[in-house]
């Protein structure tokens, strides 16, 4: 497997449910906050708020994008509110930190969240020094994955060659645009909500249920 990826110089990772297990259910806490935000914004009950939230996620890529397009909300206000959660569900992952350090080339985070939240997650995981930079939703001008423009913007921002890059992500549908650009793709198929939606082998090169285990297998024969 390492030989198949010998060309990779840029390792790009999604954040949520990719760098930590979906079983941590950190996003479940964010989900609750999103529902509360929509209830307050639109004066609807919890059931209707959830219906709206999930429809926007499917139709617009993120709930935020749907709320911005439909209701003109302030993205900073929304992100500050929904990310105001406790990180106690996450644990330090020293193995993953060691494995990331062994990867040759650049390591980047590409997330539909914001940098402030991503930094909190990475610090909690012990990965605060593992990545060169974070490309967040603000940097993407609020155009989220899987919109191809988000990927083009990330590639341009860091001056990377997609043909020398790998993208790892738990949402299968978010791998399609990366593959279209010429990136190798890794699906973290760990049971995250709607993670398997639109999954297809034509744009998924590798699959695992745990990114640390996959990297361990990748690097175990690096000196052969």
C-alpha positions, 0 to 999 in steps of 0.5 A: 500500500505504501508503494501505491502512495509513494507519490503523495506529498500532501496528506489532507484530513477532514476533522470530525469523525475522521481524526477521532471515532464517530462513537465519541458522538461529539457531533451529536452534541453539536447536533443538539446545539444546531437544533436549539439554534433553529428552534430559536431562530424560526420559532419551531418545535424540536421535531420541525427544527431537526427536519429543517436541519437535516434537509439543509445538510443534504441539500446544501452540504451543511446546515450552516449553508442552508441557513445562510442561503434561506435565512441570511444568518450570521455564520459567526453567530451560528458557529460560536453557538453550535460549537459551544460544547464540552470536549470530554468525549475525546481522549488524547491519541498519542498513537495517531500523533506519532503516525502523523509525524512519520508521514512524509510531506505536508499535513493539513486539515480541511473542515466544514467547521471553523478554525477555533473549534478545530483547534479545540478538537486537535488540542484535546486529541494531542494533535495540536502540532500535527498539522501545518494549517487548517482550511476552514469554512471561513477560508472557503468563503462559506462554500462547504464540501462537497461543493467542488469550489471548496476543494479548488480553493483549498488546493489554491490556498496551499499551492498543492498538486492534487495528483500528489495528495490524499484526502481522508474523510468520513463522509463518502460523498465528500470524496468524489470532488477530491477524486475528480481533482486527481487526489487519492482518497481514503474513506473512514467508514466508521458509522458516522451519520450519513457517512455512507450516503452516495458511497461508490467505488469509483471515487474511493481508493482506500477504506478503513474504520479507523484512521490510526490503524490504516496509517499503522498498516501503511507505514509498517513496511516503510523501509522495505 
